[in-house]
Amino acid sequence: MAVDALLFDKDGTLFLFEATWESWAHAVLMRLTEGDIDRARVIGVDIGYDVDSKSFRPDSVVIAGTPSEVVNELRRHVTCSDEALETLLNEEAAIAPQVEAVALAPYLATLRARGLKIGVATNDAEAPARAHLEAAGVTGLFDFISGYDSGHGVKPAPGPCLAFAAATGLPPDRVAMVGDSLHDLRAGRAAGMKTIAVLTGMARAHELAPFADIVLDDIGHIPAWLDSVSG
């Protein structure tokens, strides 16, 4: 069970999902409708977001989908081009509030001190992902950062995971994919990696457990798990 590298999902894993993306969804809908709350309610249904409770349905496309998939759901409600709509989504994503699942800078520095390679593979676009990591002061601690538009494909396909393994020169079975969704875990399994599920997203333990080697409350518990499997 030796692990030499950790590949993290971003939203719901490094950062708490609800704190970021519920604010993002509300801002996007208000911007698209110029503040028309009734129209925002209607559009919100198509992305699995309830404007009044400011919460997502478990099957929302936003939870694990890419910006282009969200565009597909929003297209019929707007007159702008797909490109302009995706730009709007990414602009709002870059400035969405971020709440770290744990204090990331010292945590990631500790992982690097253990000799681990670390990366990020998100279905968000790469530019806002880098903006989030930069705001947390941790961009330089990662060996690899991939978004849905980075050329490696998107989860649950294994492409981003395999790209990380290639970038670090490690065989996939020495890497653990860490995520809060089935997309993350399926991608890791498809790449031949170990999989670590965390409960800082929308999915519950019983949903993630069949696809994970371990289910943890948050990423802060990973070092102790690594010690337990390598001892």
DRENPA-3360 file (N, C-alpha, C; in nm, 2 decimals, always signed):
BEGIN
1 = MAVDALLF = +0.08/-0.12/+0.00/+0.00/+0.00/+0.00/+0.09/+0.13/+0.00 ~ +0.21/+0.12/-0.03/+0.30/+0.23/-0.03/+0.25/+0.34/-0.12 ~ +0.25/+0.46/-0.08/+0.20/+0.58/-0.16/+0.31/+0.68/-0.16 ~ +0.35/+0.72/-0.29/+0.45/+0.82/-0.31/+0.40/+0.95/-0.35 ~ +0.27/+0.96/-0.39/+0.22/+1.08/-0.44/+0.07/+1.09/-0.41 ~ +0.02/+1.21/-0.40/-0.13/+1.23/-0.37/-0.18/+1.33/-0.48 ~ -0.28/+1.29/-0.55/-0.35/+1.38/-0.65/-0.48/+1.42/-0.59 ~ -0.50/+1.55/-0.56/-0.62/+1.60/-0.50/-0.72/+1.65/-0.60;
9 = DKDGTLFL = -0.85/+1.62/-0.58/-0.95/+1.71/-0.63/-0.95/+1.84/-0.56 ~ -1.01/+1.94/-0.62/-1.01/+2.08/-0.55/-1.13/+2.10/-0.47 ~ -1.25/+2.11/-0.54/-1.37/+2.16/-0.47/-1.43/+2.04/-0.39 ~ -1.45/+2.06/-0.27/-1.50/+1.95/-0.18/-1.39/+1.87/-0.12 ~ -1.27/+1.90/-0.16/-1.16/+1.82/-0.11/-1.05/+1.91/-0.04 ~ -0.99/+2.00/-0.12/-0.90/+2.10/-0.07/-0.98/+2.21/+0.00 ~ -1.10/+2.24/-0.07/-1.18/+2.35/-0.02/-1.32/+2.29/+0.00 ~ -1.40/+2.35/+0.10/-1.53/+2.30/+0.13/-1.62/+2.34/+0.01;
17 = FEATWESW = -1.70/+2.24/-0.04/-1.78/+2.26/-0.16/-1.89/+2.36/-0.14 ~ -1.97/+2.35/-0.04/-2.09/+2.43/-0.02/-2.05/+2.58/-0.01 ~ -1.95/+2.61/+0.07/-1.91/+2.75/+0.10/-1.88/+2.82/-0.03 ~ -1.81/+2.75/-0.12/-1.77/+2.81/-0.25/-1.88/+2.82/-0.35 ~ -1.94/+2.70/-0.38/-2.02/+2.69/-0.50/-2.16/+2.73/-0.48 ~ -2.21/+2.73/-0.36/-2.35/+2.79/-0.34/-2.34/+2.94/-0.36 ~ -2.24/+3.00/-0.32/-2.22/+3.15/-0.34/-2.20/+3.17/-0.49 ~ -2.12/+3.09/-0.56/-2.10/+3.10/-0.70/-2.23/+3.09/-0.78;
25 = AHAVLMRL = -2.31/+2.99/-0.75/-2.43/+2.97/-0.82/-2.53/+3.09/-0.81 ~ -2.54/+3.14/-0.68/-2.63/+3.25/-0.66/-2.58/+3.37/-0.74 ~ -2.45/+3.40/-0.74/-2.39/+3.51/-0.81/-2.41/+3.50/-0.96 ~ -2.39/+3.38/-1.01/-2.41/+3.35/-1.16/-2.56/+3.38/-1.20 ~ -2.65/+3.32/-1.12/-2.79/+3.34/-1.15/-2.84/+3.48/-1.14 ~ -2.79/+3.56/-1.04/-2.83/+3.70/-1.03/-2.77/+3.78/-1.15 ~ -2.65/+3.74/-1.19/-2.59/+3.81/-1.30/-2.66/+3.78/-1.43 ~ -2.70/+3.66/-1.45/-2.76/+3.62/-1.58/-2.90/+3.68/-1.59;
33 = TEGDIDRA = -2.97/+3.70/-1.48/-3.11/+3.75/-1.48/-3.12/+3.89/-1.44 ~ -3.00/+3.96/-1.42/-3.00/+4.10/-1.38/-3.09/+4.12/-1.25 ~ -3.08/+4.02/-1.16/-3.14/+4.03/-1.03/-3.29/+3.99/-1.03 ~ -3.34/+3.93/-1.13/-3.48/+3.88/-1.14/-3.49/+3.75/-1.06 ~ -3.53/+3.75/-0.94/-3.53/+3.63/-0.86/-3.62/+3.52/-0.91 ~ -3.73/+3.56/-0.97/-3.83/+3.46/-1.02/-3.76/+3.39/-1.14 ~ -3.70/+3.46/-1.22/-3.63/+3.39/-1.34/-3.51/+3.31/-1.29 ~ -3.44/+3.36/-1.19/-3.33/+3.29/-1.13/-3.38/+3.15/-1.07;
41 = RVIGVDIG = -3.49/+3.15/-1.01/-3.55/+3.03/-0.96/-3.57/+2.92/-1.07 ~ -3.62/+2.97/-1.18/-3.65/+2.88/-1.29/-3.52/+2.82/-1.35 ~ -3.42/+2.91/-1.37/-3.29/+2.87/-1.43/-3.22/+2.78/-1.33 ~ -3.23/+2.81/-1.20/-3.16/+2.73/-1.10/-3.20/+2.58/-1.10 ~ -3.33/+2.56/-1.14/-3.37/+2.42/-1.15/-3.29/+2.34/-1.24 ~ -3.24/+2.40/-1.35/-3.17/+2.32/-1.46/-3.03/+2.29/-1.41 ~ -2.97/+2.36/-1.31/-2.84/+2.33/-1.26/-2.85/+2.27/-1.12 ~ -2.97/+2.23/-1.08/-2.98/+2.16/-0.95/-2.96/+2.25/-0.83;
49 = YDVDSKSF = -2.99/+2.38/-0.85/-2.97/+2.47/-0.74/-3.10/+2.54/-0.70 ~ -3.13/+2.54/-0.57/-3.25/+2.61/-0.52/-3.21/+2.75/-0.47 ~ -3.26/+2.85/-0.54/-3.23/+2.99/-0.50/-3.27/+3.03/-0.36 ~ -3.39/+2.98/-0.32/-3.44/+3.02/-0.19/-3.36/+2.96/-0.07 ~ -3.33/+2.83/-0.08/-3.25/+2.77/+0.03/-3.10/+2.79/+0.01 ~ -3.06/+2.84/-0.11/-2.92/+2.85/-0.15/-2.85/+2.72/-0.13 ~ -2.90/+2.61/-0.19/-2.84/+2.48/-0.17/-2.86/+2.40/-0.30 ~ -2.77/+2.30/-0.32/-2.77/+2.21/-0.44/-2.85/+2.08/-0.41;
57 = RPDSVVIA = -2.91/+2.03/-0.52/-2.96/+1.89/-0.51/-2.83/+1.80/-0.53 ~ -2.84/+1.68/-0.47/-2.73/+1.59/-0.48/-2.69/+1.55/-0.62 ~ -2.78/+1.57/-0.72/-2.75/+1.53/-0.86/-2.72/+1.65/-0.94 ~ -2.69/+1.77/-0.88/-2.66/+1.89/-0.96/-2.54/+1.87/-1.05 ~ -2.54/+1.92/-1.17/-2.43/+1.92/-1.26/-2.31/+1.99/-1.21 ~ -2.33/+2.09/-1.12/-2.22/+2.17/-1.07/-2.13/+2.09/-0.98 ~ -2.18/+1.99/-0.92/-2.10/+1.91/-0.82/-1.98/+1.85/-0.88 ~ -1.99/+1.79/-0.99/-1.87/+1.72/-1.05/-1.86/+1.75/-1.19;
65 = GTPSEVVN = -1.94/+1.83/-1.25/-1.94/+1.86/-1.39/-1.84/+1.97/-1.43 ~ -1.81/+1.99/-1.55/-1.72/+2.09/-1.60/-1.80/+2.22/-1.64 ~ -1.74/+2.33/-1.65/-1.81/+2.45/-1.69/-1.89/+2.43/-1.82 ~ -1.83/+2.36/-1.92/-1.90/+2.33/-2.04/-2.03/+2.25/-2.03 ~ -2.03/+2.16/-1.93/-2.15/+2.09/-1.90/-2.26/+2.18/-1.83 ~ -2.21/+2.27/-1.75/-2.31/+2.37/-1.69/-2.36/+2.46/-1.80 ~ -2.28/+2.50/-1.90/-2.32/+2.58/-2.01/-2.43/+2.51/-2.08 ~ -2.42/+2.38/-2.10/-2.52/+2.30/-2.17/-2.66/+2.31/-2.11;
73 = ELRRHVTC = -2.66/+2.32/-1.97/-2.78/+2.33/-1.90/-2.84/+2.47/-1.90 ~ -2.75/+2.57/-1.92/-2.80/+2.71/-1.91/-2.83/+2.77/-2.05 ~ -2.78/+2.70/-2.15/-2.79/+2.76/-2.29/-2.92/+2.81/-2.33 ~ -3.03/+2.74/-2.30/-3.16/+2.78/-2.35/-3.22/+2.90/-2.28 ~ -3.15/+2.94/-2.17/-3.20/+3.05/-2.09/-3.14/+3.18/-2.13 ~ -3.04/+3.18/-2.21/-2.96/+3.30/-2.24/-2.95/+3.33/-2.39 ~ -2.91/+3.45/-2.42/-2.90/+3.48/-2.56/-2.75/+3.49/-2.60 ~ -2.66/+3.50/-2.51/-2.52/+3.51/-2.54/-2.46/+3.38/-2.59;
81 = SDEALETL = -2.34/+3.38/-2.65/-2.28/+3.26/-2.70/-2.23/+3.17/-2.59 ~ -2.21/+3.04/-2.63/-2.16/+2.95/-2.53/-2.03/+3.00/-2.47 ~ -1.94/+3.05/-2.56/-1.81/+3.10/-2.52/-1.83/+3.21/-2.41 ~ -1.92/+3.31/-2.44/-1.94/+3.42/-2.35/-1.99/+3.37/-2.22 ~ -2.08/+3.27/-2.22/-2.14/+3.22/-2.10/-2.04/+3.14/-2.02 ~ -1.95/+3.06/-2.08/-1.85/+2.99/-2.01/-1.75/+3.09/-1.95 ~ -1.72/+3.20/-2.02/-1.63/+3.30/-1.96/-1.70/+3.36/-1.84 ~ -1.83/+3.39/-1.84/-1.90/+3.44/-1.72/-1.88/+3.34/-1.61;
89 = LNEEAAIA = -1.91/+3.22/-1.63/-1.90/+3.12/-1.52/-1.76/+3.11/-1.46 ~ -1.66/+3.12/-1.55/-1.52/+3.11/-1.50/-1.48/+3.24/-1.42 ~ -1.53/+3.35/-1.47/-1.51/+3.48/-1.40/-1.56/+3.47/-1.26 ~ -1.68/+3.42/-1.24/-1.74/+3.42/-1.11/-1.68/+3.31/-1.03 ~ -1.63/+3.20/-1.09/-1.56/+3.10/-1.02/-1.43/+3.15/-0.96 ~ -1.36/+3.23/-1.03/-1.23/+3.28/-0.99/-1.24/+3.37/-0.86 ~ -1.36/+3.43/-0.85/-1.37/+3.52/-0.73/-1.46/+3.46/-0.62 ~ -1.51/+3.34/-0.64/-1.60/+3.28/-0.54/-1.52/+3.26/-0.41;
97 = PQVEAVAL = -1.59/+3.28/-0.30/-1.52/+3.26/-0.17/-1.47/+3.12/-0.15 ~ -1.35/+3.11/-0.09/-1.29/+2.97/-0.06/-1.28/+2.95/+0.09 ~ -1.32/+2.83/+0.13/-1.30/+2.80/+0.27/-1.21/+2.67/+0.27 ~ -1.10/+2.67/+0.32/-1.00/+2.56/+0.32/-1.06/+2.45/+0.41 ~ -1.04/+2.32/+0.36/-1.09/+2.21/+0.44/-1.00/+2.19/+0.56 ~ -0.87/+2.22/+0.55/-0.78/+2.23/+0.66/-0.69/+2.35/+0.62 ~ -0.60/+2.40/+0.71/-0.51/+2.50/+0.68/-0.41/+2.45/+0.58 ~ -0.43/+2.49/+0.45/-0.36/+2.42/+0.34/-0.21/+2.44/+0.34;
105 = APYLATLR = -0.16/+2.56/+0.36/-0.02/+2.59/+0.35/+0.06/+2.50/+0.44 ~ +0.04/+2.49/+0.57/+0.12/+2.41/+0.66/+0.09/+2.26/+0.63 ~ -0.03/+2.22/+0.59/-0.06/+2.08/+0.56/+0.01/+2.03/+0.44 ~ +0.01/+2.11/+0.33/+0.08/+2.07/+0.21/+0.23/+2.07/+0.23 ~ +0.28/+2.16/+0.31/+0.42/+2.17/+0.34/+0.47/+2.04/+0.41 ~ +0.38/+1.99/+0.50/+0.41/+1.87/+0.57/+0.41/+1.75/+0.48 ~ +0.32/+1.75/+0.38/+0.32/+1.64/+0.29/+0.45/+1.64/+0.20 ~ +0.49/+1.75/+0.16/+0.61/+1.76/+0.08/+0.74/+1.72/+0.17;
113 = ARGLKIGV = +0.73/+1.76/+0.30/+0.84/+1.72/+0.39/+0.85/+1.57/+0.40 ~ +0.74/+1.50/+0.38/+0.74/+1.35/+0.38/+0.80/+1.29/+0.25 ~ +0.83/+1.38/+0.16/+0.88/+1.33/+0.03/+0.77/+1.30/-0.08 ~ +0.65/+1.34/-0.05/+0.54/+1.31/-0.14/+0.53/+1.41/-0.25 ~ +0.50/+1.36/-0.37/+0.46/+1.45/-0.48/+0.31/+1.48/-0.47 ~ +0.27/+1.60/-0.50/+0.13/+1.63/-0.48/+0.08/+1.71/-0.61 ~ -0.04/+1.69/-0.64/-0.10/+1.75/-0.76/-0.25/+1.78/-0.73 ~ -0.31/+1.85/-0.83/-0.45/+1.89/-0.83/-0.51/+1.85/-0.96;
121 = ATNDAEAP = -0.62/+1.78/-0.97/-0.69/+1.75/-1.09/-0.84/+1.79/-1.06 ~ -0.89/+1.89/-1.13/-1.02/+1.94/-1.10/-1.10/+1.94/-1.23 ~ -1.23/+1.93/-1.23/-1.31/+1.95/-1.34/-1.35/+2.10/-1.36 ~ -1.30/+2.19/-1.27/-1.31/+2.33/-1.29/-1.21/+2.37/-1.40 ~ -1.22/+2.49/-1.46/-1.12/+2.53/-1.55/-0.99/+2.56/-1.48 ~ -0.88/+2.55/-1.55/-0.75/+2.56/-1.49/-0.72/+2.71/-1.43 ~ -0.77/+2.81/-1.50/-0.74/+2.95/-1.46/-0.80/+2.98/-1.32 ~ -0.93/+2.95/-1.30/-0.99/+2.98/-1.17/-0.93/+2.89/-1.07;
129 = ARAHLEAA = -0.90/+2.76/-1.10/-0.83/+2.67/-1.01/-0.70/+2.73/-0.96 ~ -0.62/+2.78/-1.05/-0.50/+2.84/-1.01/-0.52/+2.97/-0.93 ~ -0.63/+3.04/-0.96/-0.66/+3.16/-0.88/-0.69/+3.12/-0.73 ~ -0.77/+3.01/-0.72/-0.80/+2.97/-0.58/-0.68/+2.92/-0.51 ~ -0.59/+2.85/-0.57/-0.47/+2.80/-0.51/-0.38/+2.92/-0.47 ~ -0.37/+3.01/-0.56/-0.28/+3.13/-0.54/-0.34/+3.21/-0.42 ~ -0.47/+3.22/-0.41/-0.53/+3.30/-0.30/-0.50/+3.23/-0.17 ~ -0.48/+3.10/-0.17/-0.45/+3.03/-0.05/-0.30/+3.02/-0.02;
137 = GVTGLFDF = -0.22/+3.07/-0.12/-0.08/+3.08/-0.10/-0.01/+2.94/-0.12 ~ -0.07/+2.85/-0.20/-0.02/+2.72/-0.21/+0.02/+2.67/-0.35 ~ +0.01/+2.76/-0.45/+0.03/+2.71/-0.59/+0.17/+2.65/-0.60 ~ +0.27/+2.71/-0.54/+0.41/+2.66/-0.56/+0.44/+2.53/-0.49 ~ +0.34/+2.48/-0.41/+0.36/+2.35/-0.34/+0.32/+2.23/-0.42 ~ +0.26/+2.26/-0.54/+0.21/+2.15/-0.62/+0.30/+2.12/-0.74 ~ +0.32/+1.99/-0.77/+0.40/+1.95/-0.88/+0.32/+1.95/-1.01 ~ +0.18/+1.96/-1.00/+0.10/+1.94/-1.11/-0.04/+2.00/-1.08;
145 = ISGYDSGH = -0.09/+2.08/-1.18/-0.23/+2.14/-1.17/-0.30/+2.12/-1.30 ~ -0.41/+2.05/-1.30/-0.49/+2.03/-1.42/-0.63/+2.06/-1.40 ~ -0.69/+2.13/-1.50/-0.83/+2.16/-1.51/-0.89/+2.09/-1.63 ~ -1.02/+2.11/-1.64/-1.09/+2.03/-1.75/-1.04/+2.08/-1.89 ~ -0.98/+2.20/-1.89/-0.93/+2.25/-2.02/-0.78/+2.25/-2.04 ~ -0.72/+2.16/-1.96/-0.57/+2.15/-1.96/-0.52/+2.05/-2.06 ~ -0.61/+1.98/-2.13/-0.57/+1.89/-2.23/-0.55/+1.74/-2.19 ~ -0.59/+1.71/-2.06/-0.58/+1.58/-2.01/-0.71/+1.50/-2.00;
153 = GVKPAPGP = -0.82/+1.56/-2.05/-0.95/+1.50/-2.03/-1.01/+1.54/-1.90 ~ -1.12/+1.48/-1.86/-1.19/+1.51/-1.74/-1.23/+1.39/-1.67 ~ -1.24/+1.40/-1.54/-1.29/+1.29/-1.45/-1.44/+1.27/-1.48 ~ -1.49/+1.15/-1.48/-1.43/+1.02/-1.43/-1.34/+0.95/-1.52 ~ -1.30/+1.00/-1.64/-1.20/+0.94/-1.72/-1.07/+0.95/-1.65 ~ -0.97/+0.85/-1.68/-0.85/+0.85/-1.60/-0.74/+0.95/-1.65 ~ -0.77/+1.02/-1.76/-0.67/+1.10/-1.82/-0.59/+1.20/-1.73 ~ -0.66/+1.28/-1.64/-0.59/+1.37/-1.55/-0.50/+1.29/-1.45;
161 = CLAFAAAT = -0.55/+1.18/-1.41/-0.47/+1.10/-1.32/-0.34/+1.04/-1.38 ~ -0.36/+0.99/-1.50/-0.25/+0.93/-1.57/-0.15/+1.04/-1.61 ~ -0.20/+1.16/-1.64/-0.11/+1.28/-1.67/-0.02/+1.31/-1.55 ~ -0.08/+1.31/-1.43/-0.01/+1.33/-1.31/+0.10/+1.23/-1.28 ~ +0.06/+1.10/-1.30/+0.16/+1.00/-1.28/+0.28/+1.02/-1.38 ~ +0.25/+1.05/-1.51/+0.35/+1.07/-1.60/+0.44/+1.19/-1.57 ~ +0.38/+1.30/-1.52/+0.45/+1.42/-1.48/+0.54/+1.40/-1.37 ~ +0.51/+1.31/-1.28/+0.59/+1.28/-1.16/+0.68/+1.16/-1.18;
169 = GLPPDRVA = +0.67/+1.09/-1.29/+0.75/+0.97/-1.32/+0.72/+0.86/-1.23 ~ +0.60/+0.85/-1.17/+0.56/+0.74/-1.08/+0.46/+0.65/-1.15 ~ +0.47/+0.52/-1.12/+0.36/+0.43/-1.17/+0.23/+0.46/-1.10 ~ +0.12/+0.45/-1.16/-0.01/+0.49/-1.10/-0.04/+0.41/-0.97 ~ +0.01/+0.29/-0.95/-0.02/+0.22/-0.83/+0.06/+0.27/-0.71 ~ +0.14/+0.37/-0.73/+0.21/+0.44/-0.62/+0.15/+0.57/-0.59 ~ +0.03/+0.60/-0.65/-0.04/+0.73/-0.63/-0.17/+0.70/-0.57 ~ -0.22/+0.80/-0.49/-0.36/+0.79/-0.44/-0.43/+0.91/-0.49;
177 = MVGDSLHD = -0.55/+0.89/-0.55/-0.64/+0.99/-0.59/-0.73/+1.03/-0.47 ~ -0.74/+1.15/-0.43/-0.81/+1.20/-0.32/-0.93/+1.28/-0.36 ~ -1.05/+1.25/-0.33/-1.16/+1.33/-0.37/-1.29/+1.30/-0.29 ~ -1.39/+1.39/-0.32/-1.51/+1.39/-0.25/-1.63/+1.33/-0.33 ~ -1.60/+1.30/-0.46/-1.71/+1.25/-0.55/-1.68/+1.12/-0.61 ~ -1.78/+1.06/-0.67/-1.76/+0.93/-0.74/-1.68/+0.96/-0.87 ~ -1.69/+1.08/-0.93/-1.61/+1.11/-1.04/-1.46/+1.10/-1.01 ~ -1.42/+1.15/-0.89/-1.28/+1.14/-0.85/-1.24/+1.00/-0.83;
185 = LRAGRAAG = -1.32/+0.93/-0.76/-1.28/+0.79/-0.72/-1.28/+0.70/-0.84 ~ -1.37/+0.71/-0.93/-1.38/+0.63/-1.05/-1.26/+0.66/-1.14 ~ -1.22/+0.79/-1.15/-1.10/+0.83/-1.23/-0.98/+0.76/-1.17 ~ -0.96/+0.77/-1.04/-0.85/+0.71/-0.98/-0.84/+0.56/-1.00 ~ -0.96/+0.49/-0.98/-0.96/+0.34/-1.00/-0.93/+0.31/-1.15 ~ -0.99/+0.39/-1.24/-0.96/+0.36/-1.38/-0.82/+0.38/-1.42 ~ -0.74/+0.46/-1.34/-0.60/+0.48/-1.37/-0.51/+0.38/-1.30 ~ -0.57/+0.30/-1.21/-0.50/+0.20/-1.14/-0.44/+0.26/-1.01;
193 = MKTIAVLT = -0.50/+0.36/-0.96/-0.45/+0.43/-0.84/-0.52/+0.38/-0.72 ~ -0.47/+0.40/-0.60/-0.54/+0.39/-0.48/-0.64/+0.51/-0.47 ~ -0.74/+0.50/-0.39/-0.84/+0.60/-0.38/-0.88/+0.63/-0.24 ~ -0.88/+0.76/-0.21/-0.91/+0.81/-0.07/-1.03/+0.90/-0.09 ~ -1.14/+0.87/-0.02/-1.26/+0.95/-0.02/-1.26/+1.04/+0.10 ~ -1.31/+1.17/+0.08/-1.32/+1.26/+0.20/-1.47/+1.31/+0.20 ~ -1.51/+1.35/+0.32/-1.66/+1.38/+0.34/-1.68/+1.53/+0.35 ~ -1.60/+1.61/+0.27/-1.61/+1.76/+0.28/-1.68/+1.81/+0.15;
201 = GMARAHEL = -1.74/+1.72/+0.08/-1.82/+1.75/-0.04/-1.97/+1.72/-0.01 ~ -2.04/+1.69/-0.12/-2.18/+1.66/-0.10/-2.22/+1.51/-0.08 ~ -2.13/+1.42/-0.13/-2.15/+1.28/-0.12/-2.13/+1.23/+0.02 ~ -2.21/+1.12/+0.06/-2.20/+1.06/+0.19/-2.11/+0.94/+0.19 ~ -2.07/+0.89/+0.31/-1.97/+0.78/+0.32/-2.02/+0.66/+0.25 ~ -2.15/+0.62/+0.26/-2.20/+0.50/+0.20/-2.20/+0.50/+0.05 ~ -2.20/+0.62/-0.01/-2.20/+0.63/-0.15/-2.05/+0.61/-0.20 ~ -1.96/+0.67/-0.13/-1.82/+0.67/-0.17/-1.74/+0.54/-0.13;
209 = APFADIVL = -1.78/+0.47/-0.03/-1.71/+0.36/+0.03/-1.68/+0.25/-0.07 ~ -1.78/+0.21/-0.16/-1.75/+0.10/-0.25/-1.64/+0.13/-0.35 ~ -1.60/+0.26/-0.37/-1.50/+0.30/-0.47/-1.37/+0.35/-0.40 ~ -1.36/+0.34/-0.27/-1.25/+0.39/-0.20/-1.18/+0.29/-0.11 ~ -1.04/+0.31/-0.10/-0.97/+0.22/-0.01/-0.99/+0.27/+0.13 ~ -1.02/+0.39/+0.15/-1.05/+0.45/+0.28/-1.14/+0.57/+0.27 ~ -1.23/+0.59/+0.36/-1.31/+0.71/+0.37/-1.28/+0.79/+0.49 ~ -1.24/+0.91/+0.48/-1.19/+1.00/+0.59/-1.28/+1.12/+0.60;
217 = DDIGHIPA = -1.28/+1.18/+0.72/-1.36/+1.30/+0.74/-1.31/+1.41/+0.65 ~ -1.18/+1.43/+0.64/-1.12/+1.53/+0.56/-0.98/+1.50/+0.53 ~ -0.91/+1.58/+0.45/-0.78/+1.55/+0.41/-0.68/+1.55/+0.52 ~ -0.71/+1.62/+0.63/-0.62/+1.62/+0.75/-0.59/+1.49/+0.81 ~ -0.67/+1.39/+0.78/-0.65/+1.25/+0.83/-0.56/+1.17/+0.75 ~ -0.52/+1.22/+0.63/-0.44/+1.13/+0.54/-0.30/+1.09/+0.59 ~ -0.23/+1.18/+0.65/-0.09/+1.14/+0.71/-0.10/+1.02/+0.80 ~ -0.20/+1.02/+0.89/-0.21/+0.91/+0.99/-0.25/+0.78/+0.91;
225 = WLDSVSG = -0.33/+0.79/+0.81/-0.36/+0.67/+0.73/-0.24/+0.62/+0.65 ~ -0.16/+0.71/+0.60/-0.04/+0.67/+0.53/+0.05/+0.60/+0.63 ~ +0.06/+0.65/+0.75/+0.15/+0.58/+0.85/+0.10/+0.44/+0.88 ~ -0.04/+0.43/+0.88/-0.09/+0.30/+0.92/-0.07/+0.20/+0.81 ~ -0.07/+0.24/+0.68/-0.06/+0.14/+0.57/+0.08/+0.11/+0.53 ~ +0.18/+0.20/+0.58/+0.32/+0.18/+0.55/+0.40/+0.12/+0.66 ~ +0.33/+0.11/+0.78/+0.40/+0.06/+0.90/+0.43/-0.08/+0.90;
% end
